[in-house]
């Protein structure tokens, strides 16, 4: 089996999971991250790993010169330098354009809406007046605190408001996209969050158990099939290869 080297920007827990899988596929990884003991580096202490910020253009270029393909384990990277490397013929997966979409949530929503992906209503809020027009049932602070909130949250940074979604539970689907655009998905899981942090994951998803008015297995199957279809359609709209986590709400209705 041909061995290739993949460079990863970021060495956190997701990078560690990639490292574990790569070793079984004869794929060498080079991790670019600041800590020498980052989670991904702990289980494979190759001297080829780079120490430095995965946002540093110089370090990213150094990584590009030593690997066959570059990918990311976190979206908070410099897409400008990645686009320059792509234009120079380097393989960046997924593409810098896709990473940029993932970084900008409002841009992402506009993109997905073009492909019929079901989304919560959202509203661009470039200024104080736009936030006030959003009204109730959007995820913004109270009217008295709006001006103060905007100045503290993101001075000079674009914001958007999203309508509050009254959901029954949260679902997630892992989707794999190839360089040729083929997509495959894993079974649906259910996630339980505490204080905005994932606390539990049920696999398979517990759909039909405790959901209002139903315990029907066929209903559960239908929901899971629909969730996988939505996730696959969303990832099909992107460019480049990768493994993507698609999170969604199962609404009460």
N, C-alpha and C positions, 0 to 999 in steps of 0.2 A: 504494500500500500504506500502510495506516495505521501511523504511527510511535508506539510506546509507549516509555516509559522504565522500565527495571527497575533497582531499587536492590539492590546486592549487599553483604552483610556479609562482608567479607574480600576482600583483593586479592592473594592468592597465585597459585601456578601454575595452579590450577583456574580462578580468576577470569580469568586471562590467556587461557586457552583459550576461556572463555565470551565474552570480549571479541572474540576473533578471529572467532568464529562469528556473534556478534550484528551485527557490521558488515555482513555479507553479507545479513542479514535485515531491515535497516532498523530495528533495535532499538537505542535509545540506552541506555547503562549509566551509572549513577552508583555509584562505588565508595566504600565507607566503610572506611577502614583508616588506621592510624597513620602509616606511612611515606609520604612524598610520592612516593617512587620505588618503590613496591611493584610486583611483576611485572605486575599487571593495569593499573596506571596508566601504566606505561612505554610501552605501545603506543597509548595514547589519553589524552593529557594534557589532558582537558577541565577547564575551571575549575569545572565543576559537581561534580567529585569532592570528597568530604568527607575532611578529615583528622581522625582521632580513633579511639578504640578501638571496634571493632565489638561490644564488650561494654557500652559506655556507653549506658544508657537514654536520656539526653538526646540524644546523637548519633543514636541509632536513631530516635527520634521526629522529629528534624530531617530525617533521610533520608526517612522515611515521608511527610512533608509535601511532598516535591519529586518523588516518583515515582508510577507507577501500580501497581506491584507490588514487593514485597520478597522476595528469596530469599537463600540462603546458599551460600557456597563452602566453609565449614567448619562443623562442628556445634557448636563451642564458643562458643555465643552465649547471650544472656539470653532464655530462652523465656518468662519471665514477662511482660516488656514486649511481646514479640511476640504473646502471647495477649491482652493488653490492647488492642493495636492491631487485632487480628483482631475482637475483640468490638465495637470502635468502627467496624467496617466496612471496614478496610483489607484489601487482598488480600495474604496471606502464603502463599507457596508454596515447599516443601510446608508443610502446616499446622504450627503450633507443637506440636501433639500428636505429629506424626510426628517432628519434630526432637528432641523429648524422648525418644522411643523410641530414636532413633539414639544419643543421648547416653548412655543407661543401658543397657549391654550385657546385663545380667541381665533387666531389664524387657523388652528387645527379644526375648530368647530366649523368655521366657514368652509374649509376644504371638505370635511366629512358630510356637511349638509348637501353639497353638490352631488354626492353619491347616494343620497337617500338614507343615510344612517340616522336612526332616531336619536334626537338630542333634546336636552332641556332647553327651553327658550333662553336666549342670552342677548345682551344689549351692550354695545360698545359705549364706554364711558370716558371719553377723552377729557371731560372737564366736570366741574362741580354741578353745572346745570343738568348735564346728562344723567348724573347719578341721582339727582333729585327727581327727575322724570321717571326713573325706573319704578318708583313707588314701592308698595309692599310686595311681599312674597318673592323678593329677590334677595340674594345673599349679600346684603350691605348693612352697614350699621344704621342706628336710628338717625332721624333727620337732624337732631341737634348736634350730633357728632360727625356728620358726614365730612364737613370741611376739614376738621381736625384729623379724622381718620385718613383722608386722602393724603394730607401732607405728611403724616407719619408712616403710612403704609408704603407709598411709592412716589416720592416727590419727583415729578418729571417723567414718570414711567406710565405708559398706557395701562388703563384698567378696564375691566368689563364686569357687568353684573349678570348673574345667572339665576334663573327662577328656581325657587326652592322646590325640590322634588320629594313628594310624599311617597316614600318607597317602603316595600315590605321587607326586602333583604338585598344584599349586595352579591353579585356574581362576578366571576372572572374566568376568562378563557385564554389559554396560551396558544398563540398562532405562529406557525413557522412559514416564512416566505422565502422562496428560492430566488436566485439571481435571474431566473427566467420568468418569475412572476407566479409560479405555482404556490398554492397555500394549502396547508393542512393544520387542523386544530386538535388539541387535546380535549378530553371531557371537561365539562363545566364544573367548577368548584364554587363553593360559597364561602365568603369571607366575613368575619366578624371583627369589627373595629372597636377599640376602646381608646378614648382621648385622641382620636384621629390616627391611631396606629393599629396596624393589623395585629389582632390578638389570637384569633383562631382561623383555621382553614379546614372546611369540611370537604372531603373528596370521597365519593361524589357529592355534589350539591344536594342539600336536604329539601329540595323543591317538592311541595305537596304535603310536607309535614308541618302542620300548623298554619298553612296558608289558608286564608279565609275561604270557607265553603268547599274545600277540596282535599282529598287524600288519594285522588285517582292517579294510578301509575302512568296511564296514557297521557294524562295532563302534564305530569312531570316530564315525560319524554318529549312532548311537544314543546314545552318551554325550553328545555335544554337544546333541542335541535334548532329552535329559533335563535337562541343566544349564540350558538356556534356559527350560525349563518351570518348574523349581524357582525360578529367579530371577524369572520373571514372576509366579508365584504369591506369592512373598514381597512383591513390590512392589504387587501387587493388593490386599494386605491393609492397605496404608497409606492415608493420606488426603492429598489435595493433589497438585499437579503437580510434576514435576521430572525430572532425569536422575540415576539412581542406579547406583552401582557395587556389584554383588553378588559377593562373593568366597566361594569354597568349596573344599573339599578333594576330590580324587578319591582314594578309598580304594583300598588294594591289592586288596581283594576285590570 
